[in-house]
């Protein structure tokens, strides 16, 4: 009787997990069909939104790029309200760790930001970057209008032709909303250079990007 009870319990839990994952996928699929939200310029600065693995890494990469005023860590791409770090890490919210990039379009273009995006990640890795795995670490490029969407799709089509037997893993989604992450996540690499993850993952990823795109770096980011 005890074995039957345990089997029934495990079967029920598994069914609930599968149902939750299925509903989450349906919600994300629905979001991809939404009309994109256009964020207004503020003081001449535009906003762009990207997901590419750990937001600590992405924040540091974009803040080293000339024309980028600030990069802010947060969450986007999901179906729940007010996501938290703990909730998004379950993979059930649909959200991915994301970054809001505040940039000067007179200095750097959206197309160049896309070059930075693809040039700073493993473009064919699905649901993660490096050892950070799960839907919360998946790659997503958010567009706010048809012009941005075309730039993204043209770049992906070009990259797909260069890849042999692989394809670009990044999802392309209409931007809806960006949720700012908890305060302790902001400027994490800058404030915690001694952290083992920062030393072994974030900084090496930043250095690889900087070596590849020296012409896009701020003067204080060149080594």
C-alpha positions in Angstrom: 0.0 0.0 0.0 2.8 2.4 0.9 4.6 1.8 -2.4 1.3 2.4 -4.3 0.8 5.6 -2.4 4.3 6.8 -3.2 4.0 5.9 -6.8 0.6 7.8 -7.0 2.1 10.8 -5.3 5.2 10.9 -7.6 3.0 10.5 -10.7 0.8 13.4 -9.6 3.7 15.7 -8.9 5.3 14.8 -12.3 1.9 15.5 -14.0 1.7 18.9 -12.2 5.3 19.8 -13.2 4.6 18.9 -16.9 1.4 20.9 -16.9 3.1 23.9 -15.4 5.9 23.8 -18.0 3.4 23.3 -20.8 1.3 26.3 -19.6 4.5 28.4 -19.3 5.5 27.6 -22.9 2.0 28.5 -24.1 2.2 31.9 -22.2 5.6 32.7 -23.8 4.3 31.7 -27.2 1.4 34.1 -26.7 3.7 36.9 -25.7 5.6 36.5 -28.9 2.5 37.5 -30.8 1.9 40.7 -28.8 2.3 44.2 -30.2 5.7 45.6 -29.1 5.8 48.5 -26.6 7.8 51.5 -27.8 9.7 53.1 -25.0 10.0 56.9 -25.4 13.5 58.5 -25.6 14.5 60.4 -22.5 17.0 63.3 -22.7 18.1 62.0 -26.1 18.9 58.5 -24.8 17.2 55.3 -26.2 16.5 52.0 -24.4 17.2 48.5 -25.7 16.5 45.2 -23.9 18.5 42.0 -24.1 18.8 38.6 -22.4 22.0 36.6 -22.7 22.7 34.4 -19.7 23.7 35.9 -16.4 22.7 39.6 -16.2 25.9 40.4 -14.2 28.0 39.5 -17.2 25.8 41.3 -19.7 25.7 44.5 -17.6 29.5 44.7 -17.4 29.9 44.1 -21.2 27.5 46.8 -22.3 28.8 49.3 -19.7 32.2 49.0 -21.3 30.8 50.1 -24.7 31.1 53.7 -25.8 27.7 55.4 -26.2 26.1 53.3 -23.4 25.2 55.4 -20.5 24.1 52.6 -18.2 23.1 49.0 -18.2 20.5 47.8 -15.6 19.9 44.2 -14.5 16.3 42.9 -14.4 13.8 40.4 -15.8 11.7 40.2 -18.9 10.1 37.9 -21.4 7.8 36.1 -19.0 4.1 36.0 -18.0 4.1 36.8 -14.2 4.0 40.2 -12.5 6.7 41.5 -10.3 9.2 38.7 -10.8 11.9 38.1 -8.2 15.3 36.5 -8.5 14.1 33.5 -6.5 10.9 33.1 -8.5 12.6 33.5 -11.9 15.2 30.9 -11.0 12.5 28.2 -10.8 12.0 28.6 -14.6 8.3 28.8 -14.1 7.7 32.5 -14.5 8.8 32.6 -18.2 11.1 35.5 -17.4 14.8 35.5 -18.3 17.5 37.5 -16.7 17.6 40.6 -18.8 19.3 44.0 -19.1 18.0 47.4 -20.0 20.6 49.3 -22.0 20.4 53.1 -22.0 22.4 54.4 -24.9 23.1 57.5 -27.0 22.0 56.8 -30.6 24.3 59.6 -31.8 27.3 57.5 -30.6 26.2 53.9 -31.1 23.4 52.5 -33.2 20.9 49.7 -32.3 22.6 47.6 -35.0 25.9 48.0 -33.2 24.3 47.0 -30.0 23.2 43.8 -31.8 26.8 43.2 -32.9 27.8 43.5 -29.2 25.0 41.1 -28.2 26.0 38.3 -30.6 29.7 39.0 -30.2 29.7 38.4 -26.5 28.0 35.0 -26.2 27.8 31.5 -27.5 25.2 32.2 -30.1 24.1 28.6 -30.6 23.7 27.6 -27.0 20.0 27.0 -26.1 18.6 27.9 -22.7 21.8 29.3 -21.2 25.3 30.6 -21.5 28.2 28.4 -20.3 27.4 26.7 -17.1 24.3 28.9 -16.4 21.5 26.7 -17.8 17.8 27.0 -17.7 15.0 29.0 -19.4 15.9 31.9 -17.0 19.2 32.2 -18.7 18.0 31.9 -22.3 19.0 34.4 -25.0 16.3 36.8 -26.1 16.4 40.0 -28.2 13.5 42.3 -27.6 12.3 44.7 -30.3 10.2 47.8 -29.9 9.3 48.4 -33.6 9.4 46.8 -37.0 12.7 48.6 -37.9 14.5 47.0 -34.9 12.9 43.6 -35.7 14.2 43.7 -39.3 17.7 44.6 -38.0 17.6 41.6 -35.7 16.2 39.2 -38.2 18.7 40.3 -40.9 21.6 39.7 -38.5 20.3 36.3 -37.4 19.8 35.2 -41.1 23.4 36.3 -41.8 24.8 34.4 -38.8 22.8 31.3 -39.6 24.5 31.1 -42.9 27.9 31.2 -41.2 27.1 28.4 -38.8 27.7 24.9 -39.9 25.0 22.5 -38.7 23.9 24.9 -36.0 21.6 27.9 -35.7 21.2 31.1 -33.6 19.5 30.2 -30.4 18.2 33.6 -29.4 14.5 34.2 -29.3 13.1 37.4 -30.9 10.3 38.8 -28.9 8.2 42.1 -28.9 9.2 44.1 -25.9 6.4 44.3 -23.2 7.9 45.2 -19.8 11.2 45.2 -18.0 11.2 44.5 -14.3 14.3 45.9 -12.4 16.1 43.3 -10.4 16.9 43.6 -6.7 19.3 46.4 -5.7 22.1 43.9 -4.8 22.3 42.7 -8.4 23.1 46.1 -9.8 26.7 46.8 -10.8 27.5 43.4 -9.2 30.7 42.8 -11.1 32.0 46.2 -10.4 31.2 46.0 -6.7 32.3 42.4 -6.1 35.4 41.7 -8.1 36.6 39.2 -5.5 33.5 37.0 -6.1 34.6 33.5 -7.5 31.8 33.6 -10.2 32.9 37.1 -11.2 36.6 36.1 -11.4 36.0 32.8 -13.2 33.0 33.6 -15.5 32.1 37.3 -15.8 35.5 38.8 -16.2 36.8 36.2 -18.7 33.6 36.7 -20.7 34.1 40.5 -20.6 37.8 40.2 -21.6 36.9 37.9 -24.6 34.4 40.5 -25.8 36.8 43.4 -25.3 39.5 41.7 -27.3 37.1 41.1 -30.2 35.6 44.7 -30.3 38.3 47.1 -29.2 36.9 49.8 -31.5 33.7 49.9 -29.5 35.2 50.3 -26.1 35.2 53.3 -23.8 38.7 54.7 -23.2 38.6 53.5 -19.5 37.6 50.0 -20.6 40.6 49.5 -22.9 43.5 47.3 -21.6 
